Amino acid sequence: MSIPFSLNDPLFRSLLLPFAASIFAIAVIRVMLGEGKGAVLSNAGIGIGILAGILAIFGLPGWPADDIAGKAAWLVIAGTAVGIATDRFQLALPFAMLLLIGWPVLTLLWFIAPELSYLISGQALIRLAGLIIGAVLLFVRLDQEQDHGQHAPLLLLWCGIALGGMAYVYDLGRVAELAAVLAASVAGYLLWNVPVTRYPIGHAAILSAGTVLIALATALIALRDGADLGLMLVVSILFAERIAALVMRRPPTMLTLNVGAAIPAILAVLAAFFTR
């Protein structure tokens, strides 16, 4: 019996594999750790799904990693582990805040480390400051939405879709695949939590998925000068609830949240189309 698709097919390695890995990992975590710890730590399945996709696309990362994909792989592993510890032991607020601010900044600086000497003046410095602000804002907003059902994973999903769309428009195939890996892994998690939230989102997912979003933004801004406007629109996805309230003038629901996130996501892809 032959497999109806190639294991190297982009559809398999960037969508089907991370989606299935996320679903399976969540099930295993839930069964092995039980109803209490299993539910709390099941969001680590997102990081496991992302890692499966990265390894399928880019292979095993070297050490020290010398490209964004390799660095992202190591950071997803580290972020999932640190996030599990944070979720499991409910670490105190000072540590959590340092994590939410320090992790994205250090991640971004490691991604751009080879180019740091060229980013200390003029327009490059402004773009670097914008990336840092956007990265910290991403982590803070995801943390704020942890207790609001599926708000945080939906924001992750739409950010991944928007960045993937931008990469596709810019003809950056590997970047688009990485964005698809993120979106598919989050979709696997959402499948367990629709229509009722069974397993809350936590730092294991925020650190791993947030790291990949920073990697995608870094790759886009490094490879395409016109990506700045699109990335600013992607950041506005983090305020989807406010956008929806402004546009639809209705109480917040899952539908309005998706509409509020879809609007800036579509605008980001359009911005990429007109600046390609």
Secondary structure as GFF3:
##gff-version 3
##sequence-region A 1 276
A	DSSP	alpha_helix	10	11	.	.	.	ID=ss1
A	DSSP	pi_helix	12	16	.	.	.	ID=ss2
A	DSSP	alpha_helix	17	41	.	.	.	ID=ss3
A	DSSP	alpha_helix	44	58	.	.	.	ID=ss4
A	DSSP	alpha_helix	68	89	.	.	.	ID=ss5
A	DSSP	alpha_helix	93	111	.	.	.	ID=ss6
A	DSSP	three_ten_helix	113	118	.	.	.	ID=ss7
A	DSSP	alpha_helix	122	144	.	.	.	ID=ss8
A	DSSP	alpha_helix	151	169	.	.	.	ID=ss9
A	DSSP	alpha_helix	173	192	.	.	.	ID=ss10
A	DSSP	alpha_helix	203	223	.	.	.	ID=ss11
A	DSSP	alpha_helix	227	236	.	.	.	ID=ss12
A	DSSP	three_ten_helix	237	239	.	.	.	ID=ss13
A	DSSP	alpha_helix	240	248	.	.	.	ID=ss14
A	DSSP	alpha_helix	254	274	.	.	.	ID=ss15
###
